[in-house]
Amino acid sequence: MDSKAMNGKPSNKKIKVVFVLGGPGSGKGTQCAKIVEHFGFTHFSAGDLLRAETKSGSEYGTMIQNLMKEGKLVDSSIIVRLIQKAMLESENDKFLIDGFPRNEENRIAFEKIVNIEPEFLLFLDCPESELEKRLLSRNQGREDDNIETIKKRFKVFMESTLPVVSYYEQRGKVRKVNAAKLPEEVFEDIKAIFSSFQGNDIGYRQIAIEAKPERSASLIKCWLPFLCIISILLFLILFLLMSRTCTVFL
């Protein structure tokens, strides 16, 4: 792992982070993909980062794999440093962190090591009955999509993750949307939140796209006098050549 990321040293990047939380089956992955597409964020999932590090064969990956084999939880500081490393290695400065922090320990470790607070926490609020119906009906071949495991996941979410939501709610940083609606309708609500949050960034992207024709026009305007001069010189050369040719024949 990069020493800069592991040592928690400050970076020159002005990083903006949005946490995305919701119960299992609330549509976090679906909505994160749409946010990435429309607003230019980079999406990280703590679970995906852990799996990728494990497959990498690194010292940390081996340690994580051993912890998982023993049925032990991966320390919050390890997860946070994986997220920090991924952010520092990215060229982007706007990040969605999906399914994190899962508990207060995660939250405290993130704020201590990375030394920043999220811009806000996007909370996909959905009744347990709807989440249960979604998880039981989806066909992804997941072993944990059975009623007993689903109940346990709900219990963990209520006991461990909701206190994190409450913490940021008290700080005025929670943006809640009704995730029980159709995905397209949910994203309309999310679009309003992100448009308000990064109005300047969106404006810049639109200006950058719209400015291309203007740039081309200004370049043509700049080169026009030179093109005129070159055209006149070519005309004079052609005229002289034709004059000499006529003289020779005469």
C-alpha positions, 0 to 999 in steps of 0.5 A, a space after each residue: 500500500 502507498 505509504 502516503 495513504 497508510 500514514 494518513 498524511 494530508 493530501 493537496 487534493 480537496 476531497 469531497 465525500 458523500 456516504 450512501 447508507 440504506 438497509 439491505 436491498 434499498 438500491 444503494 448500488 443502483 443509485 450510486 451508478 446513476 449518480 456516477 453517470 450524471 454527476 461525475 463522482 467516483 464510487 467506492 464500496 468498502 466490501 469491493 475494496 476489501 475483496 480487491 485487496 484480498 485478491 491482490 496478494 499484498 500483505 494487507 490482503 493476506 491479513 484480511 483473508 486470514 481474518 475472514 477465514 477465522 470469522 473475525 471482523 476486519 478492523 475499521 482502521 484497515 477499511 478506512 486506509 483502503 478507502 483513503 488509498 483508493 481516493 488518493 490514487 484516483 484522479 477525481 476529487 468527489 467520492 461516493 462511499 457506499 455502505 460505509 460507515 456501517 457502525 460508529 467505530 467505522 465513522 470515528 476511524 474515518 474522521 480520525 484517519 482521513 481527517 474530513 467529514 462527509 459533505 452529507 450522508 445520503 440515506 435511502 429510507 425504505 420499510 423493512 417489509 419492502 426490503 424483505 420482499 426485494 431481497 427474497 425476489 431477486 435472483 442473484 444466487 446470493 447465499 445470504 438472500 434467505 429469510 433467516 439471514 435477511 432478518 439478521 442483516 436487518 437487525 445489524 443495520 438497525 443496531 449498528 448503522 442507524 446510530 451513524 445516521 442519527 449522528 449525522 442527522 444531528 449535525 444537519 448532514 443527512 439527506 433522506 429519500 424515499 427508496 420504496 419508490 421505483 428506481 427512476 423516481 428515487 433518482 429524481 429525488 436524488 438528482 435534486 439533492 446533488 444538483 443543489 449540492 454541486 451546482 457550481 461543478 455542474 455549471 462548469 461541466 456544462 460550460 466546458 461542453 458548450 464552450 467548444 464551438 466558441 473556442 473553434 470560432 475564436 481560433 478561426 477568427 484569430 487565424 483569419 488575417 493570416 489566411 487572407 494574407 496567404 491567399 493574396 500571396 498565392 494569388 500574386 505568385 500564380 498571377 506572376 507565373 501566368 504572366 511569365 508564361 504568356 510572355 514566353 509564348 509571345 
